[in-house]
Amino acid sequence: MSAVGHEEHGHHDAHDHHDHHHKETFITKYIFSIDHKMIAKQYLITGIIMGVVGIVMSLLFRMQIAWPEESFTIFKVLLGEKFAPGGVMKNDIYLALVTIHGTIMVFFVLTAGLSGTFSNLLIPLQIGARDMASGFMNMISYWLFFLSSVIMIISLFVEAGPASAGWTIYPPLSALPQAIGGSGAGMTLWLVSMAIFIASSLMGSLNYVVTVINLRTKGMSMTRLPLTIWAFFITAVIGIVSFPVLLSAALLLIFDRSFGTSFYLSDIFISGEVLHYQGGSPVLFEHLFWFLGHPEVYIVILPAMGLVSEIMASNARKPIFGYRAMIASILAIAFLSTIVWGHHMFISGMNPFLGSVFTFTTLLIAIPSAVKAFNWITTLWRGNLQLNPAMLFSIGFVSTFITGGLTGIILGDSTLDINVHDTYFVIAHFHLVMGISALYGMFAGIYHWYPKMFGTMLNKNLGYIHFWVTAVCAYGVFFPMHFIGMAGLPRRYYTNTAFPLFDDLADVNVLITMFAIVGAAFQLVFLWNFFYSIFKGKKASQNPWRSTTLEWTTPVEHIHGNWPGEIPEVFRWPYDYSKPGHDEDFVPQTVPMKEGEEQLHH
């Protein structure tokens, strides 16, 4: 460890030397930066921009479901005469909006916005490292992510229309360019964008794993790591295991589309014409896709869990409950997440015995998830709660995680799932447990670490408005969906007017859409707060939340290398809040243990 420390100090001197002699230009500081703190900001701001695109798309298709066949000027302006003649949305662009909305939110907002932002920001700061293991590789991973975002946006402007086979891009719709309008160049661009995105994720993940293993400061054992770092570390491991499988699925799909192979295609007729494909299986694609697709849920939610654990301990002013149980549950979730993918495929003709195996593993994963939920609730119990916006979003996260998770028990059981599969019930479930929960975790992280990122404070009152309106509207949108799903309303239909049995549900869809419009409008409060506070926010102090972890020991002004002088040494675990025998209600990790002081049992 001392050798590593020695090297690190030498590394730091080199940085000092560099800073004195080569003034950083705008391009080297803000664009092609290798400083992990700047790369975190780049990820966050790119993720926010993609989030705005994704939310606008959801509003467009929600308006179509609520008021089918109505003419809207905004449709004409945004979609053009081709896809919205006379301001009435056509069915093929409806599918494309659903597809790209799902893709953007799952991969470009939640995966990159959470892992990309907070792993980059916090891993070096919380483990006591000067930077990531490879700053250059870190920069490349961001620019690949940026490139994949640009290609995904470009795919919206292809003449035949963007990809429209659903965000899961099942063949044969996605494999045959002649199948639907959105299966031409738009689909090809989607695949290219995702291949680049996966390369970016893998480079980032490898960097995070190597950094956590090799660059911890003196005294920072694995059991003294904050739960945030455990979450980022395990998330990166899951990504390394599962993302290559999606890459192989995408490559085989490119072969089927462009080179005449037949991995996913069997005997197919289009408009009476017999195509020459034989021997392939679209179910193979489902297996490959969901082998990533289910771990992807946890790639999105685990970083949010880590952030929430940290924020709750800090704002409840008491140690996190069950630290080792929390780590064990993260490890259990990581393992189980790779053996449950079949529950997305209960109606694909799967052998009922295999269905029962996937039902068992799916219900099993509820146990470590419940451990985490109970531990958060116990951390809050009798705490001295500081209800700032970050804490409110963390509590909101626990609420949506529990309510969304309960419906997962229904969907995880093959006999029950068959009744509600591909209805709005599924949409309600995964938006609450993954979408809204992960967004809450992301907002909580932004409110908590904003002073560390930008050196200024966000406006607290705007934060309260943002939280309460978002919380009410999120439940207003997704809670009623459970009921229309149980009534049998299918997902991805651009209108239900052809089915008289769904007429009674039309008003519920109008209500959902009204909540969606209000909730989206109030995200502008957050955007204003975020960008205004960068320049005009109140100056932050070094440790505004009186937290114990290492990132709050660095100066407010960013320096490349994080700490001036030596890297601090760590003497205790990260949750010494309200410890008897100390003057303050928090003891930073850098404070040596007193004579006779007990290590907390965790």
DOMAR-99965 format. One line per 10 residues: their letters; for each residue z, y, x negated of C-alpha. Coordinates in nm, 2 decimals. Example, Ala and Ser with C-alpha at 12.3 -4.5 7.8 and 13.67 -1.06 7.14 Angstrom:
AS = 0.78 -0.45 -1.23  0.71 -0.11 -1.37
This chain:
MSAVGHEEHG = 0.00 0.00 0.00  0.08 0.24 -0.28  -0.27 0.18 -0.43  -0.42 0.28 -0.10  -0.20 0.58 -0.08  -0.30 0.68 -0.43  -0.67 0.65 -0.35  -0.62 0.85 -0.03  -0.46 1.13 -0.22  -0.75 1.14 -0.47
HHDAHDHHDH = -0.98 1.14 -0.17  -0.79 1.44 -0.03  -0.82 1.63 -0.36  -1.19 1.57 -0.36  -1.20 1.73 -0.01  -1.00 2.03 -0.12  -1.25 2.07 -0.41  -1.54 2.04 -0.17  -1.39 2.30 0.08  -1.34 2.56 -0.20
HHKETFITKY = -1.68 2.53 -0.35  -1.93 2.44 -0.07  -1.88 2.66 0.23  -1.97 2.45 0.53  -2.27 2.58 0.73  -2.30 2.58 1.11  -2.52 2.26 1.09  -2.28 2.06 0.86  -1.97 2.17 1.05  -2.08 2.15 1.42
IFSIDHKMIA = -2.39 1.93 1.43  -2.41 1.67 1.14  -2.04 1.66 1.09  -1.86 1.36 0.94  -1.52 1.49 1.04  -1.38 1.25 1.31  -1.22 1.55 1.51  -1.56 1.72 1.54  -1.74 1.39 1.63  -1.47 1.34 1.91
KQYLITGIIM = -1.56 1.68 2.05  -1.93 1.60 2.04  -1.87 1.27 2.23  -1.66 1.45 2.49  -1.89 1.74 2.56  -2.20 1.50 2.57  -2.00 1.27 2.81  -1.91 1.57 3.03  -2.27 1.68 3.06  -2.38 1.32 3.14
GVVGIVMSLL = -2.10 1.31 3.40  -2.23 1.62 3.57  -2.58 1.45 3.59  -2.42 1.13 3.73  -2.21 1.31 3.99  -2.51 1.52 4.11  -2.71 1.19 4.16  -2.42 1.04 4.37  -2.41 1.35 4.59  -2.79 1.32 4.65
FRMQIAWPEE = -2.78 0.96 4.76  -2.45 1.01 4.96  -2.63 1.29 5.16  -2.92 1.05 5.23  -2.68 0.78 5.36  -2.48 1.03 5.57  -2.78 1.20 5.72  -3.07 0.96 5.69  -3.43 1.09 5.73  -3.29 1.45 5.74
SFTIFKVLLG = -3.48 1.72 5.54  -3.28 1.90 5.27  -3.42 2.18 5.05  -3.21 2.05 4.75  -3.40 1.71 4.77  -3.73 1.90 4.75  -3.61 2.11 4.46  -3.46 1.83 4.25  -3.68 1.54 4.35  -4.01 1.71 4.40
EKFAPGGVMK = -4.28 1.66 4.66  -4.36 1.31 4.54  -4.02 1.16 4.59  -3.90 1.38 4.87  -4.20 1.49 5.08  -4.10 1.77 5.31  -3.74 1.74 5.17  -3.69 1.38 5.31  -3.58 1.13 5.05  -3.81 0.83 5.00
NDIYLALVTI = -3.65 0.48 4.97  -3.77 0.41 4.62  -3.61 0.72 4.46  -3.29 0.63 4.65  -3.27 0.31 4.46  -3.35 0.49 4.13  -3.07 0.74 4.19  -2.82 0.46 4.25  -2.94 0.27 3.94  -2.92 0.57 3.70
HGTIMVFFVL = -2.59 0.70 3.85  -2.43 0.36 3.78  -2.58 0.33 3.43  -2.47 0.69 3.33  -2.12 0.66 3.47  -2.04 0.32 3.33  -2.19 0.35 2.98  -2.25 0.72 2.90  -1.94 0.87 3.06  -1.67 0.62 3.07
TAGLSGTFSN = -1.74 0.40 2.77  -1.85 0.69 2.54  -1.62 0.95 2.70  -1.31 0.74 2.66  -1.37 0.52 2.35  -1.60 0.76 2.17  -1.38 1.06 2.22  -1.03 0.94 2.19  -1.08 0.65 1.94  -1.24 0.91 1.71
LLIPLQIGAR = -0.98 1.18 1.77  -0.67 0.97 1.76  -0.72 0.67 1.53  -0.70 0.86 1.20  -0.44 1.11 1.32  -0.20 0.85 1.47  -0.22 0.59 1.19  -0.20 0.86 0.91  -0.55 0.85 0.76  -0.77 1.13 0.62
DMASGFMNMI = -1.06 1.02 0.83  -1.25 0.71 0.96  -1.33 0.44 0.71  -1.69 0.56 0.71  -1.75 0.92 0.82  -2.13 0.88 0.77  -2.15 0.57 0.99  -1.93 0.76 1.25  -2.18 1.05 1.25  -2.48 0.80 1.29
SYWLFFLSSV = -2.30 0.63 1.58  -2.27 0.96 1.77  -2.63 1.06 1.71  -2.75 0.72 1.83  -2.54 0.78 2.14  -2.69 1.12 2.18  -3.05 0.98 2.13  -2.98 0.71 2.39  -2.85 0.98 2.64  -3.17 1.19 2.59
IMIISLFVEA = -3.40 0.89 2.64  -3.20 0.80 2.96  -3.25 1.15 3.09  -3.62 1.15 2.99  -3.67 0.83 3.20  -3.59 1.04 3.51  -3.92 1.23 3.46  -4.16 0.93 3.43  -4.44 0.96 3.68  -4.38 0.62 3.86
GPASAGWTIY = -4.01 0.70 3.87  -3.70 0.59 3.68  -3.56 0.24 3.67  -3.46 0.13 4.02  -3.35 -0.24 4.00  -2.98 -0.14 4.03  -2.76 -0.07 3.73  -2.74 -0.44 3.67  -3.13 -0.45 3.64  -3.16 -0.81 3.77
PPLSALPQAI = -3.50 -0.97 3.72  -3.75 -1.03 3.87  -3.74 -0.67 4.00  -3.68 -0.54 3.65  -3.91 -0.79 3.47  -4.23 -0.74 3.66  -4.39 -0.39 3.62  -4.59 -0.44 3.94  -4.28 -0.54 4.15  -4.16 -0.18 4.24
GGSGAGMTLW = -4.26 0.17 4.14  -3.95 0.21 3.93  -4.02 -0.10 3.72  -4.29 0.06 3.50  -4.23 0.30 3.21  -3.90 0.41 3.36  -3.76 0.06 3.32  -3.89 0.03 2.96  -3.72 0.36 2.87  -3.40 0.23 3.03
LVSMAIFIAS = -3.41 -0.08 2.81  -3.48 0.12 2.49  -3.20 0.37 2.57  -2.95 0.08 2.63  -3.06 -0.10 2.30  -2.99 0.23 2.11  -2.66 0.28 2.30  -2.54 -0.08 2.20  -2.63 -0.01 1.83  -2.42 0.31 1.86
SLMGSLNYVV = -2.12 0.13 2.02  -2.13 -0.15 1.76  -2.12 0.09 1.47  -1.84 0.29 1.63  -1.64 -0.03 1.71  -1.67 -0.17 1.36  -1.56 0.16 1.21  -1.25 0.17 1.44  -1.15 -0.19 1.36  -1.18 -0.14 0.98
TVINLRTKGM = -0.99 0.19 0.99  -0.70 0.05 1.19  -0.67 -0.25 0.96  -0.71 -0.08 0.62  -0.61 0.29 0.64  -0.26 0.29 0.79  -0.02 0.52 0.61  0.29 0.39 0.43  0.54 0.24 0.67  0.29 0.22 0.96
SMTRLPLTIW = 0.32 -0.15 1.04  0.12 -0.29 1.33  0.44 -0.29 1.54  0.49 0.08 1.48  0.14 0.17 1.61  0.13 0.38 1.93  -0.01 0.18 2.23  -0.31 0.41 2.22  -0.42 0.26 1.89  -0.36 -0.09 2.01
AFFITAVIGI = -0.58 -0.02 2.31  -0.86 0.13 2.10  -0.84 -0.15 1.84  -0.86 -0.43 2.10  -1.13 -0.24 2.29  -1.34 -0.22 1.98  -1.29 -0.60 1.92  -1.41 -0.68 2.28  -1.71 -0.45 2.22  -1.81 -0.63 1.90
VSFPVLLSAA = -1.78 -0.97 2.08  -1.97 -0.88 2.40  -2.22 -0.60 2.34  -2.46 -0.82 2.13  -2.49 -1.05 2.43  -2.63 -0.76 2.64  -2.86 -0.67 2.36  -3.00 -1.02 2.36  -3.04 -1.00 2.74  -3.23 -0.67 2.71
LLLIFDRSFG = -3.45 -0.80 2.43  -3.55 -1.11 2.63  -3.62 -0.89 2.93  -3.85 -0.67 2.71  -4.03 -0.99 2.60  -4.08 -1.09 2.96  -4.21 -0.75 3.06  -4.43 -0.68 2.76  -4.52 -1.00 2.58  -4.59 -1.25 2.86
TSFYLSDIFI = -4.29 -1.47 2.80  -4.10 -1.64 3.09  -3.73 -1.64 3.00  -3.62 -1.50 3.34  -3.93 -1.57 3.55  -4.02 -1.88 3.75  -4.28 -1.94 4.03  -4.34 -1.60 4.17  -4.58 -1.47 4.43  -4.66 -1.09 4.47
SGEVLHYQGG = -4.87 -0.99 4.78  -5.01 -1.34 4.80  -5.11 -1.36 4.44  -4.96 -1.65 4.24  -4.83 -1.53 3.90  -4.86 -1.76 3.60  -4.49 -1.76 3.51  -4.29 -2.08 3.52  -3.98 -2.24 3.38  -3.76 -1.93 3.35
SPVLFEHLFW = -3.44 -1.85 3.55  -3.32 -1.51 3.67  -2.97 -1.66 3.68  -2.98 -1.68 3.30  -3.00 -1.30 3.30  -2.70 -1.28 3.53  -2.49 -1.49 3.29  -2.59 -1.28 2.99  -2.55 -0.95 3.17  -2.21 -1.03 3.31
FLGHPEVYIV = -2.08 -1.18 2.99  -2.09 -0.82 2.87  -2.05 -0.67 3.22  -1.70 -0.80 3.28  -1.55 -0.72 2.94  -1.72 -0.38 2.98  -1.47 -0.31 3.27  -1.19 -0.35 3.02  -1.38 -0.17 2.74  -1.36 0.12 2.99
ILPAMGLVSE = -1.01 0.07 3.13  -0.81 -0.03 2.81  -0.84 0.30 2.63  -0.73 0.47 2.96  -0.43 0.24 2.97  -0.34 0.33 2.61  -0.37 0.70 2.68  -0.16 0.67 3.00  0.12 0.47 2.82  0.15 0.74 2.55
IMASNARKPI = 0.14 1.03 2.80  0.40 0.87 3.03  0.65 0.80 2.75  0.61 1.16 2.62  0.65 1.32 2.97  0.92 1.09 3.10  1.12 1.17 2.78  1.21 0.80 2.74  1.08 0.51 2.54  0.79 0.31 2.68
FGYRAMIASI = 0.93 0.01 2.86  0.84 -0.33 2.71  0.64 -0.22 2.41  0.57 -0.57 2.28  0.50 -0.70 2.63  0.24 -0.41 2.66  0.07 -0.53 2.34  0.08 -0.89 2.45  -0.08 -0.79 2.79  -0.36 -0.60 2.61
LAIAFLSTIV = -0.43 -0.91 2.40  -0.42 -1.14 2.71  -0.65 -0.90 2.90  -0.89 -0.90 2.60  -0.90 -1.28 2.59  -0.92 -1.35 2.96  -1.19 -1.08 3.02  -1.44 -1.29 2.83  -1.39 -1.60 3.06  -1.41 -1.45 3.41
WGHHMFISGM = -1.77 -1.32 3.43  -1.87 -1.59 3.68  -1.69 -1.41 3.97  -1.98 -1.17 3.99  -2.20 -1.47 4.06  -2.02 -1.67 4.34  -2.33 -1.64 4.57  -2.59 -1.73 4.30  -2.59 -2.10 4.39  -2.31 -2.17 4.14
NPFLGSVFTF = -2.15 -2.52 4.15  -1.84 -2.49 4.37  -1.62 -2.66 4.11  -1.73 -2.39 3.85  -1.66 -2.13 4.11  -1.30 -2.26 4.14  -1.26 -2.24 3.76  -1.37 -1.88 3.76  -1.15 -1.81 4.06  -0.85 -1.94 3.86
TTLLIAIPSA = -0.92 -1.74 3.54  -0.99 -1.42 3.75  -0.66 -1.45 3.94  -0.49 -1.52 3.60  -0.60 -1.18 3.46  -0.39 -1.02 3.74  -0.08 -1.12 3.55  -0.11 -0.91 3.23  -0.25 -0.62 3.45  0.06 -0.65 3.67
VKAFNWITTL = 0.29 -0.65 3.36  0.14 -0.32 3.26  0.17 -0.17 3.60  0.54 -0.27 3.63  0.61 -0.14 3.28  0.46 0.20 3.36  0.67 0.22 3.68  0.98 0.12 3.49  0.90 0.38 3.22  0.90 0.65 3.50
WRGNLQLNPA = 1.22 0.51 3.65  1.51 0.76 3.60  1.30 0.95 3.34  1.33 1.33 3.29  0.97 1.37 3.43  0.76 1.66 3.31  0.50 1.68 3.59  0.22 1.86 3.40  -0.14 1.79 3.48  -0.17 1.51 3.22
MLFSIGFVST = 0.14 1.33 3.36  0.00 1.37 3.72  -0.33 1.21 3.62  -0.14 0.93 3.45  0.06 0.86 3.76  -0.26 0.88 3.97  -0.41 0.63 3.73  -0.13 0.38 3.80  -0.18 0.44 4.18  -0.56 0.38 4.18
FITGGLTGII = -0.52 0.09 3.94  -0.28 -0.09 4.17  -0.47 -0.01 4.50  -0.81 -0.10 4.34  -0.66 -0.41 4.17  -0.52 -0.55 4.50  -0.87 -0.58 4.64  -0.98 -0.76 4.32  -0.76 -1.06 4.44  -0.99 -1.09 4.74
LGDSTLDINV = -1.31 -1.06 4.54  -1.18 -1.29 4.27  -1.14 -1.58 4.53  -1.48 -1.74 4.58  -1.43 -1.84 4.94  -1.32 -1.48 5.04  -1.57 -1.31 4.81  -1.87 -1.47 4.98  -1.79 -1.28 5.30  -1.78 -0.93 5.15
HDTYFVIAHF = -2.02 -0.98 4.85  -2.28 -0.70 4.82  -2.11 -0.49 5.08  -1.93 -0.15 5.05  -1.61 -0.34 4.99  -1.72 -0.43 4.64  -1.82 -0.06 4.58  -1.47 0.05 4.70  -1.30 -0.20 4.47  -1.47 -0.13 4.14
HLVMGISALY = -1.49 0.25 4.19  -1.11 0.26 4.24  -1.00 0.01 3.98  -1.25 0.11 3.71  -1.43 0.43 3.79  -1.16 0.66 3.93  -0.88 0.50 3.72  -1.08 0.54 3.40  -1.17 0.90 3.50  -0.80 0.98 3.56
GMFAGIYHWY = -0.72 0.83 3.22  -0.99 1.05 3.06  -0.86 1.36 3.24  -0.50 1.28 3.14  -0.62 1.24 2.78  -0.81 1.57 2.79  -0.51 1.77 2.93  -0.27 1.61 2.68  -0.47 1.63 2.36  -0.67 1.94 2.44
PKMFGTMLNK = -0.44 2.15 2.22  -0.50 1.91 1.93  -0.88 1.93 1.98  -0.93 2.30 2.03  -0.61 2.47 1.92  -0.56 2.63 2.27  -0.39 2.53 2.60  -0.56 2.46 2.93  -0.45 2.66 3.23  -0.18 2.46 3.40
NLGYIHFWVT = -0.23 2.59 3.75  -0.60 2.52 3.75  -0.50 2.17 3.63  -0.27 2.12 3.93  -0.55 2.23 4.17  -0.79 2.00 3.99  -0.56 1.70 4.02  -0.45 1.73 4.38  -0.80 1.79 4.53  -0.95 1.51 4.31
AVCAYGVFFP = -0.67 1.27 4.41  -0.71 1.34 4.79  -1.10 1.33 4.77  -1.11 1.01 4.56  -0.91 0.82 4.82  -1.10 1.00 5.09  -1.43 0.86 4.95  -1.33 0.51 4.85  -1.06 0.41 5.10  -1.28 0.41 5.41
MHFIGMAGLP = -1.54 0.21 5.22  -1.32 -0.10 5.23  -1.34 -0.09 5.61  -1.71 -0.04 5.64  -1.75 -0.32 5.38  -1.54 -0.56 5.59  -1.75 -0.46 5.89  -2.05 -0.59 5.69  -2.23 -0.28 5.58  -2.45 -0.38 5.28
RRYYTNTAFP = -2.47 -0.17 4.96  -2.79 -0.01 4.83  -2.96 0.03 5.17  -3.09 0.39 5.19  -3.05 0.39 5.57  -2.88 0.17 5.82  -3.06 0.31 6.13  -3.26 -0.01 6.17  -2.94 -0.20 6.25  -2.78 -0.11 6.58
LFDDLADVNV = -2.47 -0.30 6.49  -2.39 -0.04 6.22  -2.43 0.26 6.44  -2.06 0.30 6.49  -2.01 0.33 6.11  -2.24 0.63 6.07  -1.95 0.88 6.13  -1.75 0.71 5.85  -2.03 0.76 5.61  -2.05 1.13 5.70
LITMFAIVGA = -1.67 1.16 5.64  -1.71 0.98 5.30  -1.99 1.22 5.20  -1.79 1.53 5.30  -1.50 1.41 5.08  -1.75 1.34 4.80  -1.90 1.70 4.82  -1.56 1.87 4.82  -1.43 1.65 4.53  -1.74 1.71 4.32
AFQLVFLWNF = -1.73 2.09 4.39  -1.37 2.10 4.26  -1.47 1.94 3.93  -1.62 2.29 3.86  -1.26 2.41 3.84  -1.20 2.16 3.56  -1.53 2.26 3.38  -1.44 2.63 3.40  -1.09 2.56 3.27  -1.23 2.34 2.99
FYSIFKGKKA = -1.50 2.57 2.85  -1.32 2.90 2.92  -1.00 2.78 2.75  -1.18 2.69 2.43  -1.25 3.06 2.37  -0.98 3.24 2.57  -0.70 2.99 2.62  -0.34 3.06 2.51  -0.29 2.96 2.15  -0.13 2.62 2.11
SQNPWRSTTL = 0.18 2.55 1.91  0.19 2.26 1.66  0.37 2.02 1.90  0.35 2.16 2.25  0.46 1.84 2.43  0.75 1.77 2.18  0.59 1.43 2.10  0.69 1.18 1.83  0.35 1.06 1.70  0.18 1.16 1.38
EWTTPVEHIH = -0.10 1.37 1.52  0.15 1.64 1.61  0.26 1.68 1.25  -0.09 1.81 1.14  -0.15 2.19 1.14  -0.31 2.35 1.45  -0.60 2.47 1.24  -0.83 2.18 1.17  -0.88 2.08 0.81  -1.10 1.80 0.69
GNWPGEIPEV = -0.84 1.55 0.57  -0.59 1.62 0.85  -0.28 1.69 0.64  -0.25 1.95 0.36  -0.08 1.78 0.07  0.05 1.42 0.10  0.01 1.20 0.40  0.34 1.17 0.58  0.53 0.84 0.56  0.64 0.65 0.88
FRWPYDYSKP = 1.00 0.53 0.93  1.03 0.43 1.30  0.83 0.32 1.60  0.65 0.59 1.81  0.87 0.61 2.12  1.21 0.74 2.00  1.27 0.97 2.30  1.61 1.07 2.42  1.78 0.86 2.15  2.16 0.89 2.13
GHDEDFVPQT = 2.29 1.06 1.81  2.01 1.31 1.77  2.01 1.68 1.85  1.66 1.68 2.00  1.53 1.45 2.28  1.25 1.33 2.05  1.25 1.19 1.70  0.92 1.21 1.52  0.80 0.90 1.33  0.83 1.08 1.00
VPMKEGEEQL = 1.21 1.13 1.03  1.39 0.87 0.82  1.65 0.65 0.98  2.01 0.77 0.97  2.28 0.57 0.81  2.38 0.29 1.06  2.11 0.40 1.31  1.98 0.11 1.52  1.61 0.04 1.55  1.54 0.03 1.92
HH = 1.47 -0.32 2.05  1.11 -0.31 2.17
